[in-house]
Amino acid sequence: MKYNPNEIDAKWQKYWAENETFAAKNNSEKPKHYVLDMFPYPSGAGLHVGHPLGYIASDVYSRFKRHQGFNVLHPMGYDSFGLPAEQYAIQTGQRPEDTTRVNIDGGVDKEGKQIAGYRKQLDKIGFSFDWGREVRTSNPDYYKHTQWIFIQLFNSWYNKNSDKAEDISTLISVFEKEGNANVNAVSDDNIVAFSSSEWNSFSADEQEKILLQYRLTYLAETEVNWCPGLGTVLANDEIVNGVSERGGFPVIRKKMTQWSMRISAYAERLLDGLNSIDWSESIKESQRNWIGKSVGAMVTFKVKNHDEVIDVFTTRPDTIFGVTFMTLAPEHDLVAKITTSEQKEAVEAYIEKTSKRSERERMADVKTISGVFTGAYAEHPFTKEPIPVWIGDYVLAGYGTGAVMAVPCGDERDYAFANFFKGQNGMQEIKNIFANVDISEAAYGSKDNVEIANSDFLNGLNYKEGTKKAIAKLEEIGQGTGKTNYRLRDAVFSRQRYWGEPFPVYYVNGLPKMIDAQHLPIILPEVEKYLPTEDGLPPLGNAAVWAWDTNQNKVVNTDLVDNVSIFPLELNTMPGWAGSSWYWMRYMDAHNENEFASKEALAYWESVDLYIGGSEHATGHLLYSRFWNKFLKDKGLAPTEEPFKKLINQGMILGTTAYVYRLEGTNTFVSKNKIADQKVQPIRVDVNFVNSSDELNIEKFKAWREDFNTAEFILDENGKYIVGREVEKMSKSYYNVVTPDDICAEYGADTLRLYEMFLGPLEQAKPWNTAGISGVFGFLKKLWRLYFDDNGLIVNNDEPTKDNLKSLHKTIKKVAEDIENFSFNTSVSQFMICVNELSSQNCHSRAILEPLAILVSPYAPHIAEELWSQLGHTTSISDVAFPIFEEKHLVETNKEYPVSFNGKMRFTIELPLDLTKEQIEEIVMKDERTQKQLDGRTPNKVIIVPGKIINLVG
């Protein structure tokens, strides 16, 4: 009976689907375990073999936990809103919802292109997903709840006293009774104090404008990353080297009125929470750096000849007498106000230049020094000396106050800036305020072993003493106070795009109003064009039906807006991270129409036990998800503070690119082995034209592109063209993509699964080599032959031997430990060792082969199900208990001793380990081989070490 993976795969995938084998229950006597993958964005390119790596790992773990008796929730869905689908729609004239649906379900798109479909591709790999809980963030029945959560954020404020989000009504109640003087809230910086009587006398619009300064999601003019090429705002993590990650368009900084999320309110809790979760230290450190907690002081510098002041946050108030100059971010509000007429042209030119650099680029670039003197001077709080004010793009408007007091003697970047502009108008000589420290070559940035000098009342103090005294003096003169600062800024939540969640917002007198939750979802309208309008409005400005009728409580024609009962709706949409910031909760209760999940479901599943996904989401999705989860916990809607207990970042599977070599200036291609000193141009070629021996199929290559039709080739002596190879990122543009569909079709899904796990440690990057597949496929055929010969099943009821049991239990122990430690590659090695041993032992015992099928099942579920069925079982192997390891089968009872004569080993003898020295000597001396070696002699000495050696001397 031959191993036929295609038949077996189809049979069991159909069985699992029809029987809903992996459907999790929301209430079970079994302990729960929630295993989650970061859900994919469905693109038309489909899956390549790098994509399923994390999914296979999570599936192995999920199946293992089922074998251990857990009620496992292992769901899958699609992060289906976002920029790529919209860009594709613009380019091809299709609707984003149509292309998204085809990309998920498969089919033919408008251009006639056959799309495999993510769902079909995933099914072919045999994942144990609970497909009954599938979510798509672009479906109205899903984003209805995203809109609802947005409303909850709008109707909340952050109370520092209770250290949690509270309903906005509690804040209004305080305002009505006592004003805002004693309110301890996370809010805008420019809050104006008012009394209760003043609040009660404000108009409704005036009150609403004040409340926007406290709400957890709010409208404000914000510095954003504007991408003209894409016509939208981008998050920092959507920008690479100053251009958009999608399309490579330039990005500039500009001010726009945007919705923002007050994530900064949760900065300290986001930091503290990292101590309670099992994540890699590198991811935790990324988040700590992004949050950027600093303890120091807020210092106020007056600007000479102006009413303006410059507020600066510093972690080193002890160095205040070393301030040599000040630097403002180019975007700082004060720049235009304080710049002198002589410096105006240079300042404006510099601002224009720096607006083209992203914040991330500016933060990362520590080598480039640039800046311009504004012509203005600030006043030192204590000495009253003038301090020149510069602008420089190493200062960011959104970090701290967008201004720094530059102390070059104690900061390398300030030191480099001061030396770069040394001697120029507006740059003073560096002041050294450290005793016995030479700063002629470099700044002294250490806080330790330093004595402050040239600093009036701080002279002779160390860092801690100086900091304390400086803050006290600043507070005394009303020009500073102690403060904790965070780099984390509020997250811009608006996108000038079409394909995203509509805001449940309409505008009355320019102020936002929330649509009542009972009228959700507000469904994305049809538009003719997905580009901004002619007057620059977002794409929803093209919608003919996009106004809110407050009498009928429904969306109506835009031209009916009268600003009496029918009002304009928000034209921006939510960013891609909106739907992904809570999706794990929706899986808990995916079909609940009234709530995003019931309290019972949330209480049962609590949080994700294991989350697997890419490290590229460290400061994007993972941070936003933690923020939303904490907010929902504050509102009594989430059961835990943290969403993901354990996080594993899978490494990348790299492609092995193939290169052909064209002689410069010709259409002649030379085989790699024939290049020598010739000048050639390397050209990437489709890996599907190359076999496992690196030989190019010349005919396919010539037919690939028109300019290659007439190509000529210089071949090896054997008449072959050999390509070059290079390990690179797997990408369609590199022509090195291998699809899982092809591997499954040729070798079966189990071979793909085992091979991906076998490639190396899960968290490391590793190159794909299709040639290595055959070894894993050969292993599965060898496993099959333990159970079948050409005539059928050969499993018997023979008692297993000690060696059989030893091979099995070694494998039970190793596989269980490896899965718990996520060392999947070494498990596959152990399977191979075990099958080789059992084959050598000619083992066909049911007592060994039944548990072996269970062990293999998490990794190779299709063959395991078939073996289990052929062994006579009528139910799925997926819920069968995992074999129990018994130590006794690994305890050695015999020892093969080397028997030596005068130190030279002559033969071996196997003896029980529990024999005494005397018993061993008696057996050895009676052995015919010993008698032959001694040839009638009596040894002078017999040395025996039980369990180790036997040596006869003399």
Order of alpha helices (4+ residues) and beta strands (2+ residues): alpha-beta-alpha-beta-alpha-alpha-beta-beta-alpha-alpha-beta-beta-alpha-beta-alpha-alpha-beta-beta-beta-beta-beta-alpha-alpha-beta-beta-beta-alpha-alpha-alpha-beta-beta-beta-alpha-alpha-beta-beta-beta-beta-beta-beta-beta-alpha-alpha-alpha-beta-alpha-beta-beta-beta-beta-alpha-beta-beta-alpha-alpha-beta-alpha-beta-beta-alpha-alpha-alpha-alpha-beta-beta-alpha-alpha-beta-beta
